[in-house]
Amino acid sequence: MNGGSNDPEKGVLCGFMTDCKPTVMLQFEKLFSNDNLISEAEFDRMSQGMERPGLPIIEQEARHCVIRQTKGKKKWANQWDDRSRLGKGDNDEDKLFTTTQLHTMILEIQRLLNIYSVGAWVTDPNAQVLVAALNDYLTDITEEWNVAQSTGR
């Protein structure tokens, strides 16, 4: 969002592009929502962001079919099969974040919200999508943090 740089003092890191600015922001969870209308709308945004001369992409008429078929390949409702991640097997307890990790995530999301929800970013369409996604994540992570605190993990 900042010309390819996460450090304002370093300046633009994206030297080979004339305009290092995202053309579209996507939220993975929306692409694979259980609600087909949400998935299709996000897939349409992704496709529109990719449309440019010389870049062949699937015809618009077939796009909603593609996203539905892709979503149908998930093993369980509303989640991907990651049971073998890091060799952890099926034990979900091994995949929980600690309260410290969750708190760090909350602070980082709040930092990003403080940047992209004010000033010139307020009217930037990509910043608006980013802020909405960050707010979704903040809600989810805060809920998990509250549970983690109450269970002492």
C-alpha positions in Angstrom: 0.0 0.0 0.0 3.0 2.3 0.6 4.7 2.0 -2.7 6.2 -1.4 -1.9 7.8 -0.2 1.4 6.9 -1.1 4.9 9.4 1.5 6.2 8.7 5.1 5.3 12.4 6.0 5.9 13.6 3.5 3.2 11.2 4.9 0.5 9.9 2.9 -2.4 11.3 -0.7 -2.6 9.4 -1.5 -5.8 11.9 0.1 -8.2 11.1 -1.9 -11.3 7.4 -0.7 -11.4 6.3 2.8 -12.3 3.3 2.6 -10.0 3.8 0.1 -7.1 0.3 0.2 -5.8 -2.1 -2.7 -5.4 -4.8 -2.9 -8.1 -7.1 -5.0 -5.9 -7.3 -6.2 -2.3 -8.8 -9.6 -1.6 -9.9 -11.4 1.5 -9.2 -15.1 1.3 -12.1 -15.9 3.7 -14.5 -14.1 1.3 -13.2 -16.1 -1.7 -14.1 -19.3 0.1 -17.2 -18.2 2.0 -20.0 -20.6 2.4 -22.2 -18.0 0.8 -21.8 -18.3 -3.0 -22.8 -14.6 -3.5 -19.9 -13.4 -1.3 -17.4 -15.8 -3.0 -18.5 -14.8 -6.5 -18.3 -11.1 -5.7 -14.8 -11.5 -4.3 -13.8 -13.7 -7.3 -15.2 -11.0 -9.6 -13.1 -8.3 -7.9 -10.0 -10.5 -8.2 -10.7 -11.1 -11.9 -11.3 -7.4 -12.6 -8.0 -6.6 -10.9 -6.2 -9.0 -13.2 -7.7 -7.7 -16.4 -5.2 -6.1 -18.6 -4.1 -6.3 -22.2 -2.1 -9.4 -23.0 -3.0 -11.3 -19.9 -5.4 -14.2 -20.7 -7.8 -15.0 -17.9 -10.9 -17.2 -17.9 -14.0 -15.8 -19.6 -16.4 -13.9 -17.3 -19.2 -16.3 -18.1 -17.3 -19.2 -16.5 -15.9 -17.5 -13.5 -18.7 -18.3 -11.0 -18.6 -21.9 -12.0 -14.8 -22.0 -11.4 -15.1 -20.5 -7.9 -17.9 -22.9 -7.0 -15.9 -25.9 -8.2 -12.8 -24.8 -6.4 -14.7 -24.3 -3.2 -16.2 -27.8 -3.6 -12.7 -29.3 -3.3 -12.5 -28.4 0.4 -12.5 -31.4 2.7 -14.7 -29.8 5.4 -17.2 -27.0 5.5 -15.5 -23.6 5.8 -11.9 -24.9 6.3 -9.1 -26.3 4.3 -7.4 -29.6 5.2 -4.3 -28.6 7.1 -4.2 -31.5 9.5 -0.7 -32.4 8.5 0.7 -28.9 9.0 4.1 -29.1 10.6 3.4 -32.8 11.2 1.0 -32.0 14.0 -1.7 -34.5 12.9 -5.3 -34.0 14.0 -4.6 -32.4 17.4 -6.1 -28.9 17.2 -4.7 -28.0 20.6 -1.2 -28.0 18.9 -2.3 -25.2 16.6 -3.6 -22.7 19.1 -1.9 -19.3 19.5 -0.7 -18.2 22.9 -2.1 -15.1 24.5 1.2 -13.3 23.8 1.0 -14.2 20.1 -2.7 -13.1 19.9 -1.9 -9.9 21.7 0.9 -9.2 19.3 -1.5 -9.7 16.4 -4.1 -7.4 18.0 -1.5 -4.6 18.4 -0.3 -5.0 14.8 -3.8 -4.9 13.4 -4.6 -1.8 15.5 -1.4 -0.2 14.1 -2.4 -0.9 10.6 -5.9 0.4 11.2 -4.5 3.6 12.6 -2.6 4.1 9.3 -5.2 3.0 6.7 -8.4 4.4 8.2 -7.4 8.0 8.2 -6.3 10.8 5.9 -5.9 10.1 2.1 -6.5 6.4 2.7 -10.2 7.0 3.6 -11.1 7.4 0.0 -8.8 4.7 -1.4 -10.9 1.7 -2.4 -8.1 -0.8 -1.6 -7.6 0.8 1.8 -11.3 0.5 2.5 -11.2 -3.3 1.7 -8.1 -3.6 3.8 -9.7 -1.8 6.8 -12.8 -4.0 6.6 -10.7 -7.2 6.5 -8.6 -6.0 9.4 -11.7 -5.2 11.4 -12.9 -8.7 10.7 -9.6 -10.2 11.8 -9.5 -8.0 14.9 -12.9 -9.2 16.0 -11.9 -12.9 15.5 -8.5 -12.6 17.2 -9.9 -10.6 20.1 -12.5 -13.3 20.7 -9.8 -15.9 20.6 -7.6 -13.8 22.9 -10.4 -13.6 25.4 -10.9 -17.4 25.4 -7.1 -17.9 25.7 -7.0 -15.6 28.7 -9.9 -17.3 30.4 -8.4 -20.7 29.9 -4.9 -19.7 30.9 -3.1 -20.6 27.7 
